[in-house]
């Protein structure tokens, strides 16, 4: 079986099996579906076509550790979504920017963010209701 037949769609429309753990489409969705990926892509998209230094990404992504940001950027670079440029200074200055492929991902992630913003209050209400139903009434036996 070719990677194309097992993974993302090709011109003929063949698709992978999202329910198969070995499916390349599933593996990619696992990587791009994280909050750090979404944040990094958003920050880089806001700067596009300019580059953003690692330290600036770290500053603009509250809560991310240096290690997690490094892992996220390495994955995005390996997947061809982000371009990395290193200036040979001491210490080295590392710059990142979205590729054309990365910019196309930002468009998809923007739709998901818009959906979340539109429906978050409903999700919060459902969580509150669920929490009340799971908590036994005090004093009742």
C-alpha positions as CSV (number, residue, x, y, z in Angstrom):
1,X,0.0,0.0,0.0
2,X,1.4,3.4,-0.9
3,X,1.6,6.2,1.6
4,X,-0.7,8.1,-0.6
5,X,-3.3,5.4,-0.5
6,X,-3.0,5.1,3.3
7,X,-2.8,8.8,4.0
8,X,-4.1,12.1,2.8
9,X,-6.1,12.6,-0.4
10,X,-4.4,12.5,-3.8
11,X,-5.8,14.0,-7.0
12,X,-7.9,10.9,-7.6
13,X,-9.6,11.3,-4.2
14,X,-8.1,8.3,-2.3
15,X,-8.2,8.9,1.5
16,X,-6.7,7.3,4.5
17,X,-8.5,5.6,7.3
18,X,-8.6,8.1,10.2
19,X,-9.5,5.3,12.6
20,X,-6.3,3.4,11.8
21,X,-3.6,4.5,14.3
22,X,-1.0,4.1,11.5
23,X,-2.8,6.5,9.1
24,X,-0.6,9.4,8.1
25,X,-3.6,11.7,8.2
26,X,-4.3,10.8,11.8
27,X,-0.7,11.3,12.8
28,X,-0.7,14.8,11.2
29,X,-4.0,15.7,12.9
30,X,-2.5,14.6,16.2
31,X,0.4,17.0,15.7
32,X,-1.6,20.0,14.4
33,X,-4.4,19.6,16.9
34,X,-2.5,20.8,20.0
35,X,-2.9,24.2,21.6
36,X,0.8,25.0,21.2
37,X,0.7,24.3,17.5
38,X,-2.4,26.5,17.1
39,X,-0.9,29.3,19.1
40,X,2.5,29.2,17.2
41,X,0.8,29.1,13.9
42,X,-1.4,32.1,14.9
43,X,1.6,34.2,16.1
44,X,3.5,33.4,12.9
45,X,0.5,34.1,10.7
46,X,0.0,37.5,12.4
47,X,3.7,38.4,11.5
48,X,3.6,36.9,8.0
49,X,5.5,37.3,5.8
50,X,8.0,38.5,8.4
51,X,10.0,36.2,10.6
52,X,9.6,35.8,14.4
53,X,12.5,35.0,16.7
54,X,12.2,32.1,19.1
55,X,12.3,34.5,22.1
56,X,9.4,36.5,20.7
57,X,7.3,33.4,20.2
58,X,8.1,32.3,23.7
59,X,7.0,35.7,25.0
60,X,3.8,35.8,23.0
61,X,2.7,32.3,24.0
62,X,1.9,32.4,27.7
63,X,2.4,29.2,29.5
64,X,4.6,27.4,26.9
65,X,7.9,26.2,28.1
66,X,11.1,26.6,26.1
67,X,11.2,22.8,25.6
68,X,7.6,22.5,24.5
69,X,8.0,25.5,22.1
70,X,11.1,23.9,20.7
71,X,9.4,20.5,20.2
72,X,6.4,22.2,18.5
73,X,8.5,24.3,16.2
74,X,10.7,21.3,15.3
75,X,7.5,19.3,14.4
76,X,6.1,22.2,12.3
77,X,9.4,22.6,10.5
78,X,9.7,18.9,9.8
79,X,6.1,18.9,8.4
80,X,7.0,21.8,6.0
81,X,4.6,24.2,7.8
82,X,7.3,26.5,9.2
83,X,10.7,27.6,7.8
84,X,13.6,28.1,10.2
85,X,16.6,30.4,9.8
86,X,19.6,30.5,12.1
87,X,21.9,33.5,12.2
88,X,25.4,32.4,13.2
89,X,25.8,34.9,16.1
90,X,26.7,34.2,19.7
91,X,24.3,33.1,20.9
92,X,22.6,32.1,17.6
93,X,19.5,34.0,16.7
94,X,16.8,31.6,15.4
95,X,13.9,33.0,13.2
96,X,10.7,31.3,12.1
97,X,8.1,32.0,9.5
98,X,5.1,30.2,8.1
99,X,5.5,28.5,4.7
100,X,2.7,28.7,2.1
101,X,1.5,25.3,3.5
102,X,1.6,26.7,7.0
103,X,-0.4,29.8,5.9
104,X,-3.1,27.4,4.5
105,X,-3.2,25.6,7.9
106,X,-3.7,29.0,9.6
107,X,-6.9,29.4,7.5
108,X,-8.3,26.1,8.8
109,X,-7.3,26.8,12.4
110,X,-8.9,30.2,12.2
111,X,-12.2,28.5,11.4
112,X,-11.9,26.2,14.4
113,X,-11.0,29.2,16.6
114,X,-14.0,31.1,15.4
115,X,-16.2,28.1,16.1
116,X,-14.8,27.9,19.6
117,X,-15.4,31.6,20.3
118,X,-19.0,31.3,19.0
119,X,-19.9,28.2,21.0
120,X,-17.7,28.4,24.1
121,X,-20.5,29.7,26.3
122,X,-22.7,26.7,25.3
123,X,-19.8,24.3,26.1
124,X,-19.3,26.0,29.5
125,X,-23.0,25.7,30.3
126,X,-22.9,22.0,29.4
127,X,-19.9,21.5,31.6
128,X,-21.5,23.3,34.5
129,X,-24.7,21.2,34.1
130,X,-22.7,18.0,33.9
131,X,-20.7,18.9,37.0
132,X,-24.0,19.6,38.9
133,X,-25.4,16.2,37.8
134,X,-22.2,14.4,38.9
135,X,-22.1,16.0,42.3
136,X,-24.4,14.3,44.8
137,X,-26.6,16.7,46.8
138,X,-25.2,17.3,50.2
139,X,-27.1,15.9,53.1
140,X,-29.3,13.6,51.1
141,X,-29.0,9.8,51.6
